Amino acid sequence: MPTLRTVYFAVEKDAPRIRQTDNSPQLKLEYFEEVMKDKASSRIDGVVVDACSAQIVLQVHSGIGKGLQRQLLAMSVGKIVNTCSKLMKK
């Protein structure tokens, strides 16, 4: 006769939080800062952003002028992360 076993599944702790910015530059910046503060990945407009990517974006954002900051935050989140990572390589 087969015995039954109870199987318990652990809750996923690293599930990314989902954030929608509705193309708001201020919300994008706040979400990048939140990812850095919590050290937890988050899904921003469909793009998963980890703490390392958020740190790169915030470093580039703080190092450029106001006009370029507005242009940077006007991009989509995926383009922001790609552009900032390319700038950090140089």
N, C-alpha and C positions, 0 to 999 in steps of 0.2 A: 504494500500500500504506500503510495507516494506521500511524503510529508510536505506540508505547506510552509513557506518561509515568508516572513514579512520583510519587505525591502523598503528602506527609507532613502529618499533622495534629498541630498543637501541643496539648499537654496543657493543659486548662483550669486556670489558676492560681487563679482566684477562686471555685472551687467551694466552697460552704459546707460546713463540717463539721457532722455530724449529732450532736446531743446529746439524751439522754433524761434527764429529771429525776426521773421517778416521783413527782411531787408533793412533792419534797423542797425546802424553802425554802433550805437551805444550798447545795444543788447549783445552784439557780437563781442565787443570788448569786455563786457561784464561776464559773459559766459567763459571766455578765455581765462579771465582772472579767477573765476570760480573753480575751473578745472585745476589751476595752479594751487589754489588755496586748499582744496580737498584732496589733491593728489589722486584723483579718480577720473577715469576716462568718461567722456560724455559724447553723445551724438548730437552735433549741432547742424541743423539743416541737412540731415542725412549723412554727414561725414563724421566718423568717429575720431575724436581728438583726444590724445593722451596728454599727460603732464609735460612730457618732453616737447611735443609739438606746440603746446600752449606757451611754454617758456620761450621758445624760439620766436613765436609771433609777438609776444610781449616785449622781448628784447629789441626786435627790429622796430616795433611800433614806437618804443620810447627813444630810439636812436635817430629817427627821421623827423623832418619838419612837419608843421601843421598841415600844409597843403598835401604832402605825400601821405600823411596819416589818413586824411579824408579819402584820398584815392584808394588807399589800401583797404580801408573798411568798406568801401563801396563794392569791392569784389565779392564773389561768392566765397564761402568758407574754404572750399577745396582749393581755389586759386590763391587765397591768402596763405594757407599752409605751404603750398608748393612754392610760391614766390619767396616767402620768408626763409624757407629751407635753402633755396638757391642762393639767396643773399648771404646767409650765414656760412655757406661753403667758401665764398670768395674772401 
